Amino acid sequence: MPKISVIMIHPDTEIRFISEEKGYGVVATKLIPKGTITWVQDDLDQIFTRDQIIKLNPFIKKCLDIYSFTNKNGDMVLCWDNGKFVNHSFKPSCFSTPYDFEIAVRDIYPGEELTDDYGYLNVEKPFHVIDEGTVRKTVYPDDILNFYEEWDNLIKENAPKVLEVKQSLTELIPEKTWNEFVNAVHNPEQMKSILECHYQHGIQVKNAS
């Protein structure tokens, strides 16, 4: 029987046990250069509306809370592939773009984790994480409102590399979306802001004290 590879997250990755604190995560099996598209949202990913979520069995809802993220419409997106195992980091190796795909923001070496900053995933309540020695210690629902300018600059800085390195997942990106991104690479002022990924209803904001 042929081996079936999960390709919507980068093919040079696999699931491994990371630690007791983290559980499982996604690691690189080969060098993934900076600028590589590491994940694309596609038509196989399941999208649950707020009305659908209310009707879910509580056990299923709990699983959805663990393995999904909330998009700008307030829908919960459950990745069908290994993307749902990508762990959080305040020093992420990957970063989401407002074009429904993620990119490596540094070289990711074999055995290293692919990580995201959960701050742009619209968490509904503060999310306490492992201390990485960074100023930020907790993911808050309003992180994207506070850090979007910094994150926009990070995306713009790395976007040109996307057109320079070999890609495995571009055929999964809709042509219109890809053309918009390429145009924005050449005209950075037209790059969409990650703030477009923000779901603004019902968030619990960080205590200012």
N, C-alpha and C positions, 0 to 999 in steps of 0.2 A: 504494500500500500504506500503511495507517495506521501511524503511529509507535507503537511499543510502549514504554510507560514502565515502569520498574522501580519499584514503589510500596512495597515492604516497608521500604526505607529512604526517608526523606522525599522526596517528588517534586521539591522545589525544590533538587535537588542534581545533581551530575554528576561524572564522573571526569576529573581533569586531572593532567598531569605536574607534580609539585611541585618536585623537585630531584634532582640526581644521588644525593645521600645517601638521600633518602626514596623516590624513584621516584614512583609514582602515588598519588593520594589522593582523598578525597571533599571537594568544596567546595560551598558554598552558591551558588545562582544568584539567589536572592532573600533578603530578610531572613527569618531564622528566629528568632522571638522566644524569649526565655528561657521555659522551661516547655513548649516544643513537644516532642512525642514524635517522635524522630528515627529510630527503628528499632524493629521488632517481630520477635521470633522467631516464625516461622510453620511450617506443616506442610510447606512446600517445602524448608526447610532440611534438609540431610542430617545424620543423627546416626550416628556410627560408634562402636560399642562397642569395648572393649579387645580382645575376641576377634576382631572384624573387622579391627582395625588390624594385628594381628600377621600376618594373611594377605595384606595388601596388597602389591602390587609396590613395591619400594623407591623407585622414581621417583614413584609415586603418593603414597606415604607422605611423601616430601620435600615435595611440593606441599601435602599436607594439613597438615603442620607449619607451613608458611608462612601459609596462608590460613584456618586454623580456630582455634577456641578450645576450651578444656576446660571442661565444665560441672561442676556439683557432684557428678555421678555418675561422673566420670572419663571420660565419653564425649567425643569430639571432634565439634564442631558446625561444619559447613561451610556458610556462608551462600550461598544460591543467588543472592542479589542483590549490589548493590555494597557492602554492608556489610563484605565481606571486604577492602575496600581502605581502610578507616578506619585512619589511622595513630595511633601512640602519642604522647601528650604528658603531661608532669607538670603541665601547666596546661591540662587538657582543656576543650573546649567542650561536650562531651556526657558523660553519666555513666550507667552502667547501674544499673538498679533490680533488686531481687530478684523482680520481677514479669514478667521476660522482655521488658522493653522499656527503651529508653534515652530520656533527656530532655536537652534543651539546658539547661545550667546558667548560661548567659549569652546575650545576644543574639549571634547569628552573622550577620555582615554578608556581602553578596554578595562572592564571591571568597575568603572565609575558609574554612579547613579545618574539617571535623567531625573531632574527635579524641577518643580515649578514653585513659584511664590503664590500661595493660596490667596493672597491679598486681592487678587483680581478675579476671584471665582465666586464672589457674592455670597460669602458665608453668612448665615442668618444670625449667628451669635459669636462672641469672642471664642477663638480657637487657640488653646494653649499648646505650645509645641516644644520640642527639645531645644535647649539653650545652645546656640551656635556661637556665642560670644559676640553677637551683634547688638546694636542698640535696640532694635525691635525684638521683643520677646513673645508677643502674642499677635495673632492675626485677628484684625477687627473688621466688622462689616463695612466700615467706611474707609478702609485703607486705600482703595482705588481713588477716592476723592482727595486724599492727602498726598498721594505719590504718583499720580498719573503723569505729571510733567516730567518727573525723573524717569519714569518707565517709557514714556514716549521718546525721550532722547536716547534711551538704551535701544529701542527698536530701530530708530533712524540710524543710529551708529552701526548697527549690525545688518541692516537691510541690504546694503550693496553686496555683502558677502553671499547673500542668497543667490544672486545671479552669477557668482563666480565659481561656486563649488558644485560638484556633481550631486544631482538630486535624484531620489528614488520615488518621491511621492507627488511630484507636480501634476501628473496626469489625473490625480484625484481631485484637484482643485478646479472648480468651474472656470471656464475660459474667461468670462466676464470679470470674475474676482481676481484671477491671475493678472489680467491686463491692467486692472486698477492698481494692483500692487506694484507691478513693474513701472507703470507711469509715475507712481509715488516715489519709487526709488530714484528715478531721474529728476523728480520735482518734489523734494522733501517737504515743501510747504503744503503739498496735497496729501501727505500721509495721514490716514485716519488716526484719530487718537484712541488709545486703549480705553479712554473714558466712555467710548461708545459701547463697551461691554458691560457697563454698570447697570444693575437693576436697582432702581431707586425706591421702590415701595417696600415699606415694612422693615427697614433695616434698623438695627440697634447700634447707635453710634457710640464711639469711645468716650469714656468719662474724661472730661478735660482736666480734672483735678489731679 
